Amino acid sequence: MAKVLCVDDALVMRRLLKQILENQGHTVFTAADGNEAMAIARDETVDLVLCDVNMPNMSGTSLVPKLRRLETYKSTPIVMVTTESDGYKKEKLKSLGANGWLRKPFTEEQVLNILKHFLK
């Protein structure tokens, strides 16, 4: 089973992702912003990061390149989970190191498909 880091400032989103993933047997770490995520990333290596774009303290846009600077996160898939759909933002995040995009609202099936796609 996979280890997943879910980063979102909305508690309901963190709980939803955690429930979906843990029901499938995955280990889930949650963080409310990029600062919390970096603290977890320094101690834990995960197989996938699901990250909101807009958060207080440290946004997903700031978090992605910081994660990429950590040796253990250089090739870890990072999927942005957001209501944003702007093509420019997607390209910017990809240039910073994001690997994919999951649009809110999402279904359980979409979350599990992301896992299957990135954790072959």
DSSP file (Angstrom, degrees, kcal/mol; ACC not computed):
  #  RESIDUE AA STRUCTURE BP1 BP2  ACC     N-H-->O    O-->H-N    N-H-->O    O-->H-N    TCO  KAPPA ALPHA  PHI   PSI    X-CA   Y-CA   Z-CA
    1    1 A M              0   0    0      0, 0.0     2,-0.2     0, 0.0    25,-0.1   0.000 360.0 360.0 360.0 157.5    0.0    0.0    0.0
    2    2 A A        -     0   0    0     44,-0.0    25,-2.6    45,-0.0     2,-0.5  -0.482 360.0-134.0 -92.3 157.9    1.0    3.6   -0.6
    3    3 A K  E     -a   27   0A   0     23,-0.2    44,-2.9    -2,-0.2    45,-1.2  -0.954  29.6-171.0-106.1 129.9    1.9    6.5    1.7
    4    4 A V  E     -ab  28  48A   0     23,-2.8    25,-2.9    -2,-0.5     2,-0.6  -0.972  18.5-151.1-128.2 136.6    0.1    9.7    0.7
    5    5 A L  E     -ab  29  49A   0     43,-2.4    45,-3.0    -2,-0.4     2,-0.5  -0.940  14.6-164.8-104.6 119.3    0.5   13.3    1.9
    6    6 A C  E     -ab  30  50A   0     23,-3.1    25,-2.2    -2,-0.6     2,-0.5  -0.924   4.9-172.5-107.9 121.2   -2.7   15.3    1.6
    7    7 A V  E     +ab  31  51A   0     43,-3.2    45,-2.8    -2,-0.5     2,-0.3  -0.952  23.9 133.2-119.9 115.3   -2.2   19.0    1.9
    8    8 A D        -     0   0    0     23,-2.3     6,-0.1    -2,-0.5    47,-0.1  -0.948  50.3-139.8-160.1 137.7   -5.3   21.3    2.1
    9    9 A D  S    S+     0   0    0     45,-0.3     2,-0.7    -2,-0.3    23,-0.1   0.700  85.1  86.4 -73.9 -17.5   -6.4   24.1    4.3
   10   10 A A    >>  -     0   0    0      1,-0.2     4,-2.0    -3,-0.0     3,-0.5  -0.756  67.6-154.8 -88.2 117.1  -10.0   22.8    4.4
   11   11 A L  H 3> S+     0   0    0     -2,-0.7     4,-2.7     1,-0.2     5,-0.2   0.873  94.3  57.5 -56.6 -40.1  -10.4   20.3    7.2
   12   12 A V  H 3> S+     0   0    0      1,-0.2     4,-2.2     2,-0.2    -1,-0.2   0.871 106.9  48.4 -62.1 -36.7  -13.3   18.7    5.4
   13   13 A M  H <> S+     0   0    0     -3,-0.5     4,-2.6     2,-0.2     5,-0.3   0.907 111.3  49.5 -69.5 -42.1  -11.1   18.0    2.3
   14   14 A R  H  X S+     0   0    0     -4,-2.0     4,-2.4     1,-0.2    -2,-0.2   0.929 113.5  46.5 -61.6 -44.3   -8.3   16.5    4.4
   15   15 A R  H  X S+     0   0    0     -4,-2.7     4,-2.5     2,-0.2    -2,-0.2   0.905 112.5  50.1 -65.0 -41.2  -10.8   14.2    6.1
   16   16 A L  H  X S+     0   0    0     -4,-2.2     4,-2.6    -5,-0.2     5,-0.2   0.949 113.6  43.9 -63.4 -50.2  -12.5   13.2    2.9
   17   17 A L  H  X S+     0   0    0     -4,-2.6     4,-2.5     1,-0.2     5,-0.3   0.911 113.8  51.6 -61.7 -42.2   -9.2   12.4    1.1
   18   18 A K  H  X S+     0   0    0     -4,-2.4     4,-3.0    -5,-0.3     5,-0.3   0.923 111.3  47.2 -60.1 -45.3   -7.9   10.5    4.2
   19   19 A Q  H  X S+     0   0    0     -4,-2.5     4,-2.2     2,-0.2    -2,-0.2   0.935 112.3  48.8 -63.6 -47.2  -11.1    8.5    4.4
   20   20 A I  H  < S+     0   0    0     -4,-2.6     4,-0.5     1,-0.2    -2,-0.2   0.933 118.4  40.0 -57.5 -47.3  -11.1    7.5    0.7
   21   21 A L  H ><>S+     0   0    0     -4,-2.5     5,-2.2    -5,-0.2     3,-0.9   0.893 114.4  49.9 -74.2 -41.6   -7.4    6.5    0.9
   22   22 A E  H ><5S+     0   0    0     -4,-3.0     3,-1.8    -5,-0.3    -1,-0.2   0.848 102.6  62.3 -67.6 -31.9   -7.4    4.8    4.2
   23   23 A N  T 3<5S+     0   0    0     -4,-2.2    -1,-0.2    -5,-0.3    -2,-0.2   0.750 104.3  50.1 -62.5 -21.7  -10.5    2.7    3.2
   24   24 A Q  T < 5S-     0   0    0     -3,-0.9    -1,-0.3    -4,-0.5    -2,-0.2   0.353 127.7-101.1 -96.1   3.5   -8.2    1.3    0.4
   25   25 A G  T < 5S+     0   0    0     -3,-1.8    -3,-0.2     1,-0.3     2,-0.1   0.528  75.3 139.5  93.2   6.8   -5.5    0.5    2.9
   26   26 A H      < -     0   0    0     -5,-2.2     2,-0.5   -25,-0.1    -1,-0.3  -0.474  53.9-120.7 -83.4 155.2   -3.2    3.4    2.3
   27   27 A T  E     -a    3   0A   0    -25,-2.6   -23,-2.8    -2,-0.1     2,-0.4  -0.828  32.8-161.6 -92.7 132.4   -1.3    5.4    4.9
   28   28 A V  E     -a    4   0A   0     -2,-0.5     2,-0.4   -25,-0.2   -23,-0.2  -0.964  15.5-170.5-126.0 129.9   -2.2    9.0    4.9
   29   29 A F  E     -a    5   0A   0    -25,-2.9   -23,-3.1    -2,-0.4     2,-0.4  -0.923  17.2-157.0-108.4 140.5   -0.5   12.1    6.4
   30   30 A T  E     -a    6   0A   0     -2,-0.4     2,-0.3   -25,-0.2   -23,-0.2  -0.926  12.8-178.6-123.8 148.7   -2.4   15.4    6.4
   31   31 A A  E     -a    7   0A   0    -25,-2.2   -23,-2.3    -2,-0.4     3,-0.1  -0.995  24.3-147.1-142.7 143.6   -1.3   19.0    6.6
   32   32 A A  S    S-     0   0    0     -2,-0.3     2,-0.3   -25,-0.2   -25,-0.1   0.589  82.2  -2.4 -87.3 -12.3   -3.3   22.2    6.6
   33   33 A D  S  > S-     0   0    0     22,-0.1     4,-2.2   -25,-0.1     5,-0.1  -0.958  85.5 -82.7-163.5 178.2   -0.7   24.2    4.7
   34   34 A G  H  > S+     0   0    0     24,-2.0     4,-2.5    22,-0.4     5,-0.2   0.826 121.2  57.9 -63.2 -33.4    2.7   24.1    3.1
   35   35 A N  H  > S+     0   0    0      2,-0.2     4,-1.8     1,-0.2    -1,-0.2   0.939 109.7  43.7 -63.3 -46.4    4.6   24.7    6.3
   36   36 A E  H  > S+     0   0    0      1,-0.2     4,-2.1     2,-0.2    -2,-0.2   0.900 112.8  53.8 -63.9 -39.9    3.0   21.7    7.9
   37   37 A A  H  X S+     0   0    0     -4,-2.2     4,-2.9     1,-0.2    -2,-0.2   0.901 106.8  50.6 -62.0 -41.8    3.6   19.7    4.8
   38   38 A M  H  X S+     0   0    0     -4,-2.5     4,-1.8     2,-0.2    -1,-0.2   0.886 107.8  53.5 -64.8 -38.1    7.3   20.5    4.8
   39   39 A A  H  X S+     0   0    0     -4,-1.8     4,-0.7     2,-0.2    -1,-0.2   0.912 113.2  43.3 -62.5 -41.7    7.6   19.4    8.4
   40   40 A I  H >X S+     0   0    0     -4,-2.1     4,-2.8     1,-0.2     3,-1.1   0.923 110.8  55.5 -67.5 -44.2    6.1   16.1    7.5
   41   41 A A  H 3< S+     0   0    0     -4,-2.9    -2,-0.2     1,-0.3    -1,-0.2   0.792 102.1  56.8 -62.4 -28.9    8.2   15.8    4.3
   42   42 A R  H 3< S+     0   0    0     -4,-1.8    -1,-0.3    -5,-0.2    -2,-0.2   0.780 119.2  31.3 -71.9 -25.3   11.4   16.2    6.3
   43   43 A D  H << S+     0   0    0     -3,-1.1     2,-0.4    -4,-0.7    -2,-0.2   0.700 120.9  45.9-103.2 -25.0   10.5   13.2    8.5
   44   44 A E     <  -     0   0    0     -4,-2.8     2,-0.5    -5,-0.1    -1,-0.1  -0.929  61.8-147.7-126.2 143.1    8.5   11.0    6.1
   45   45 A T        -     0   0    0     -2,-0.4     2,-0.2    -3,-0.1    28,-0.1  -0.943  26.0-171.1-105.1 129.2    8.9    9.8    2.6
   46   46 A V        -     0   0    0     -2,-0.5   -42,-0.2    26,-0.1     3,-0.1  -0.729  30.2-134.8-117.7 168.3    5.6    9.3    0.7
   47   47 A D  S    S+     0   0    0    -44,-2.9     2,-0.3     1,-0.3   -43,-0.2   0.662  88.6  13.1 -92.7 -20.5    4.7    7.8   -2.6
   48   48 A L  E     -b    4   0A   0    -45,-1.2   -43,-2.4    28,-0.1     2,-0.5  -0.985  60.1-149.3-157.6 143.2    2.3   10.6   -3.7
   49   49 A V  E     -bc   5  78A   0     28,-2.4    30,-3.2    -2,-0.3     2,-0.5  -0.981   5.7-165.9-117.1 128.4    1.4   14.2   -2.6
   50   50 A L  E     -bc   6  79A   0    -45,-3.0   -43,-3.2    -2,-0.5     2,-0.4  -0.973  23.4-178.4-109.4 119.9   -2.1   15.6   -3.1
   51   51 A C  E     -bc   7  80A   0     28,-2.9    30,-2.8    -2,-0.5   -43,-0.2  -0.971  26.3-136.7-134.9 128.1   -1.9   19.3   -2.7
   52   52 A D        -     0   0    0    -45,-2.8    30,-0.2    -2,-0.4     3,-0.1  -0.372  15.2-143.9 -68.2 155.7   -4.3   22.2   -2.7
   53   53 A V  S    S+     0   0    0     28,-0.4     7,-2.5     1,-0.2     2,-0.8   0.915  83.1  52.4 -87.9 -52.6   -3.1   25.4   -4.6
   54   54 A N  S    S+     0   0    0      5,-0.2   -45,-0.3     6,-0.1    -1,-0.2  -0.777  70.4 138.3 -97.1 108.5   -4.6   28.2   -2.5
   55   55 A M        -     0   0    0     -2,-0.8   -22,-0.1    -3,-0.1     2,-0.0  -0.975  49.8-106.4-142.4 154.3   -3.7   27.9    1.2
   56   56 A P  S    S+     0   0    0      0, 0.0     2,-2.8     0, 0.0   -22,-0.4  -0.319  96.3  16.3 -73.7 166.2   -2.6   30.3    3.9
   57   57 A N  S    S+     0   0    0    -24,-0.1     2,-0.3   -23,-0.1   -24,-0.1  -0.303 138.8  13.3  70.1 -58.4    1.0   30.5    5.2
   58   58 A M  S    S-     0   0    0     -2,-2.8   -24,-2.0     4,-0.0   -23,-0.1  -0.876  79.8-147.4-148.3 115.9    2.5   28.6    2.3
   59   59 A S     >  -     0   0    0     -2,-0.3     4,-2.3   -26,-0.1     3,-0.3  -0.178  30.4-106.3 -74.3 169.1    0.5   27.9   -0.9
   60   60 A G  H  > S+     0   0    0     -7,-2.5     4,-2.5     1,-0.2    -7,-0.2   0.846 120.8  61.3 -61.9 -34.5    0.8   24.9   -3.1
   61   61 A T  H  4 S+     0   0    0     -8,-0.7    -1,-0.2     1,-0.2    -7,-0.1   0.857 111.6  37.9 -62.0 -35.9    2.6   27.1   -5.6
   62   62 A S  H  > S+     0   0    0     -3,-0.3     4,-1.1    -9,-0.2    -2,-0.2   0.821 114.7  55.2 -81.8 -33.8    5.3   27.7   -3.0
   63   63 A L  H  X S+     0   0    0     -4,-2.3     4,-2.8     1,-0.2     5,-0.3   0.907  96.4  63.3 -68.3 -43.0    5.3   24.2   -1.6
   64   64 A V  H  X S+     0   0    0     -4,-2.5     4,-2.2     1,-0.2    -1,-0.2   0.922 106.1  42.0 -54.1 -53.7    5.9   22.3   -4.9
   65   65 A P  H  > S+     0   0    0      0, 0.0     4,-1.0     0, 0.0    -1,-0.2   0.853 113.6  54.2 -64.9 -30.2    9.4   23.7   -5.6
   66   66 A K  H  X S+     0   0    0     -4,-1.1     4,-0.5     2,-0.2     3,-0.4   0.912 109.0  47.8 -67.5 -41.1   10.4   23.4   -1.9
   67   67 A L  H >< S+     0   0    0     -4,-2.8     3,-1.6     1,-0.2     6,-0.3   0.918 107.3  56.9 -62.7 -41.8    9.4   19.7   -2.0
   68   68 A R  H 3< S+     0   0    0     -4,-2.2    -1,-0.2     1,-0.3    -2,-0.2   0.754  98.7  61.1 -63.0 -23.9   11.4   19.2   -5.2
   69   69 A R  H 3< S+     0   0    0     -4,-1.0     2,-0.4    -3,-0.4    -1,-0.3   0.686  85.9  89.8 -76.6 -17.1   14.5   20.5   -3.5
   70   70 A L  S X< S-     0   0    0     -3,-1.6     3,-1.9    -4,-0.5     4,-0.4  -0.675  80.6-135.6 -80.1 131.1   14.3   17.6   -1.0
   71   71 A E  G >  S+     0   0    0     -2,-0.4     3,-1.0     1,-0.3     4,-0.3   0.874 103.9  52.6 -54.4 -41.1   16.3   14.7   -2.3
   72   72 A T  G 3  S+     0   0    0      1,-0.2    -1,-0.3     2,-0.1   -26,-0.1   0.556 112.3  45.7 -75.8  -6.4   13.5   12.2   -1.3
   73   73 A Y  G <  S+     0   0    0     -3,-1.9     3,-0.2    -6,-0.3    -1,-0.2   0.269  76.8 105.0-117.6   9.6   10.9   14.2   -3.2
   74   74 A K  S <  S+     0   0    0     -3,-1.0    -2,-0.1    -4,-0.4    -1,-0.1   0.852  99.8  19.1 -60.4 -35.2   12.7   14.9   -6.4
   75   75 A S  S    S+     0   0    0     -4,-0.3    -1,-0.2    -3,-0.1    -2,-0.1   0.289  90.9 124.5-120.8   9.8   10.6   12.3   -8.3
   76   76 A T        -     0   0    0     -3,-0.2   -28,-0.1    -9,-0.1     2,-0.1  -0.550  69.6-110.9 -69.0 128.6    7.6   11.9   -6.0
   77   77 A P        -     0   0    0      0, 0.0   -28,-2.4     0, 0.0     2,-0.5  -0.406  32.4-164.0 -62.3 133.0    4.4   12.5   -7.9
   78   78 A I  E     -c   49   0A   0     19,-0.3    21,-3.3   -30,-0.2    22,-1.3  -0.981   4.1-170.4-121.5 119.2    2.7   15.8   -6.9
   79   79 A V  E     -cd  50 100A   0    -30,-3.2   -28,-2.9    -2,-0.5     2,-0.4  -0.942  17.6-136.2-113.6 125.6   -1.0   16.2   -7.9
   80   80 A M  E     -cd  51 101A   0     20,-2.4    22,-3.5    -2,-0.5     2,-0.6  -0.660  14.4-162.3 -82.2 130.9   -2.6   19.5   -7.4
   81   81 A V  E     + d   0 102A   0    -30,-2.8   -28,-0.4    -2,-0.4     2,-0.3  -0.950  36.3 124.4-116.9 110.4   -6.2   19.3   -6.0
   82   82 A T  E     - d   0 103A   0     20,-1.9    22,-2.4    -2,-0.6   -30,-0.0  -0.971  69.8-117.5-160.0 165.7   -8.1   22.5   -6.5
   83   83 A T  S    S+     0   0    0     -2,-0.3    20,-0.1    20,-0.2    -1,-0.1   0.594  82.6 109.0 -84.2 -14.0  -11.1   24.3   -7.9
   84   84 A E        +     0   0    0      1,-0.1    -2,-0.2     2,-0.0    20,-0.1  -0.323  35.5 167.9 -63.3 142.3   -8.7   26.2  -10.2
   85   85 A S        +     0   0    0     18,-0.1     2,-0.2    16,-0.0    -1,-0.1   0.289  26.1 135.6-136.2   7.6   -8.9   25.3  -13.9
   86   86 A D     >  -     0   0    0      1,-0.1     4,-2.0     2,-0.0     5,-0.2  -0.408  50.5-143.7 -63.6 125.4   -6.9   28.2  -15.5
   87   87 A G  H  > S+     0   0    0      1,-0.2     4,-2.4     2,-0.2     5,-0.2   0.849  99.1  56.6 -58.2 -38.0   -4.5   26.8  -18.1
   88   88 A Y  H  > S+     0   0    0      1,-0.2     4,-2.5     2,-0.2    -1,-0.2   0.923 107.4  48.1 -62.1 -44.4   -1.8   29.3  -17.2
   89   89 A K  H  > S+     0   0    0      1,-0.2     4,-2.8     2,-0.2     5,-0.2   0.903 110.0  52.5 -63.7 -40.4   -1.8   28.2  -13.6
   90   90 A K  H  X S+     0   0    0     -4,-2.0     4,-2.4     1,-0.2    -1,-0.2   0.935 111.5  46.0 -60.1 -46.2   -1.6   24.5  -14.6
   91   91 A E  H  X S+     0   0    0     -4,-2.4     4,-2.3     2,-0.2    -2,-0.2   0.900 112.4  50.8 -64.2 -40.8    1.4   25.3  -16.8
   92   92 A K  H  X S+     0   0    0     -4,-2.5     4,-1.3     2,-0.2    -2,-0.2   0.934 111.8  47.0 -62.4 -46.1    3.1   27.3  -14.1
   93   93 A L  H  X>S+     0   0    0     -4,-2.8     5,-2.8     1,-0.2     4,-0.8   0.881 111.0  51.5 -65.6 -37.4    2.6   24.5  -11.6
   94   94 A K  H ><5S+     0   0    0     -4,-2.4     3,-0.9     1,-0.2    -1,-0.2   0.909 107.6  53.0 -63.2 -40.5    3.9   21.9  -14.0
   95   95 A S  H 3<5S+     0   0    0     -4,-2.3    -1,-0.2     1,-0.2    -2,-0.2   0.780 108.0  52.0 -66.4 -24.5    7.0   24.1  -14.6
   96   96 A L  H 3<5S-     0   0    0     -4,-1.3    -1,-0.2    -3,-0.2    -2,-0.2   0.611 134.3 -85.7 -84.8 -13.5    7.5   24.2  -10.8
   97   97 A G  T <<5S+     0   0    0     -3,-0.9   -19,-0.3    -4,-0.8    -3,-0.2   0.448  77.4 142.5 125.9   0.7    7.3   20.4  -10.6
   98   98 A A      < -     0   0    0     -5,-2.8    -1,-0.3    -6,-0.1   -19,-0.2  -0.476  31.6-162.5 -71.6 145.5    3.6   19.4  -10.3
   99   99 A N        -     0   0    0    -21,-3.3     2,-0.3     1,-0.2   -20,-0.2   0.658  59.8  -5.7-102.9 -20.3    2.8   16.2  -12.2
  100  100 A G  E     -d   79   0A   0    -22,-1.3   -20,-2.4    -7,-0.1     2,-0.4  -0.933  56.4-119.2-164.0-176.0   -1.0   16.4  -12.4
  101  101 A W  E     -d   80   0A   0     -2,-0.3     2,-0.5   -22,-0.2   -20,-0.2  -1.000  10.6-171.9-143.4 130.8   -4.3   18.0  -11.6
  102  102 A L  E     -d   81   0A   0    -22,-3.5   -20,-1.9    -2,-0.4     2,-0.4  -0.982  23.9-141.2-125.5 118.1   -7.4   16.8   -9.8
  103  103 A R  E     -d   82   0A   0     -2,-0.5   -20,-0.2   -22,-0.2   -22,-0.1  -0.626  26.0 -98.8 -87.1 132.2  -10.3   19.2   -9.9
  104  104 A K  S    S+     0   0    0    -22,-2.4     2,-0.1    -2,-0.4     3,-0.0  -0.669 103.6  49.8 -81.2 143.6  -12.6   19.8   -7.0
  105  105 A P  S    S+     0   0    0      0, 0.0     2,-0.3     0, 0.0    -2,-0.1   0.620  84.7 170.0 -74.4 150.1  -15.3   18.6   -6.5
  106  106 A F        -     0   0    0     -2,-0.1     2,-0.2    -4,-0.1    -2,-0.1  -0.787  28.2-124.3-122.9 165.5  -14.0   15.1   -7.2
  107  107 A T     >  -     0   0    0     -2,-0.3     4,-1.9     1,-0.1     5,-0.2  -0.673  28.4-111.9-103.4 163.6  -15.4   11.6   -6.8
  108  108 A E  H  > S+     0   0    0     -2,-0.2     4,-2.4     1,-0.2     5,-0.2   0.900 119.8  55.8 -58.5 -41.0  -13.8    8.7   -4.9
  109  109 A E  H  > S+     0   0    0      1,-0.2     4,-2.3     2,-0.2    -1,-0.2   0.891 104.8  51.7 -60.6 -40.8  -13.3    7.0   -8.2
  110  110 A Q  H  > S+     0   0    0      2,-0.2     4,-2.0     1,-0.2    -1,-0.2   0.902 109.8  49.5 -64.3 -40.4  -11.3   10.0   -9.5
  111  111 A V  H  X S+     0   0    0     -4,-1.9     4,-1.9     1,-0.2    -2,-0.2   0.937 112.9  46.5 -63.0 -46.0   -9.0   10.0   -6.4
  112  112 A L  H  X S+     0   0    0     -4,-2.4     4,-2.4     1,-0.2    -2,-0.2   0.849 109.6  54.6 -67.3 -33.4   -8.4    6.3   -6.8
  113  113 A N  H  X S+     0   0    0     -4,-2.3     4,-2.7     2,-0.2    -1,-0.2   0.884 105.4  53.2 -65.8 -37.6   -7.7    6.7  -10.5
  114  114 A I  H  X S+     0   0    0     -4,-2.0     4,-2.5     2,-0.2     5,-0.3   0.934 109.7  49.0 -60.3 -45.7   -5.1    9.3   -9.7
  115  115 A L  H  X S+     0   0    0     -4,-1.9     4,-2.1     1,-0.2    -2,-0.2   0.941 112.4  47.0 -59.2 -48.5   -3.4    6.8   -7.4
  116  116 A K  H  < S+     0   0    0     -4,-2.4    -1,-0.2     1,-0.2    -2,-0.2   0.903 112.8  50.4 -60.8 -41.8   -3.5    4.1  -10.0
  117  117 A H  H  < S+     0   0    0     -4,-2.7     3,-0.5     1,-0.2    -1,-0.2   0.925 119.7  33.1 -63.8 -45.8   -2.1    6.4  -12.6
  118  118 A F  H  < S+     0   0    0     -4,-2.5    -1,-0.2     1,-0.2    -2,-0.2   0.650 118.9  50.7 -89.8 -15.2    0.8    7.7  -10.6
  119  119 A L     <        0   0    0     -4,-2.1    -1,-0.2    -5,-0.3    -2,-0.1  -0.245 360.0 360.0-118.1  46.2    1.7    4.6   -8.6
  120  120 A K              0   0    0     -3,-0.5    -1,-0.1     0, 0.0    -4,-0.1   0.484 360.0 360.0 -62.5 360.0    1.9    2.0  -11.3
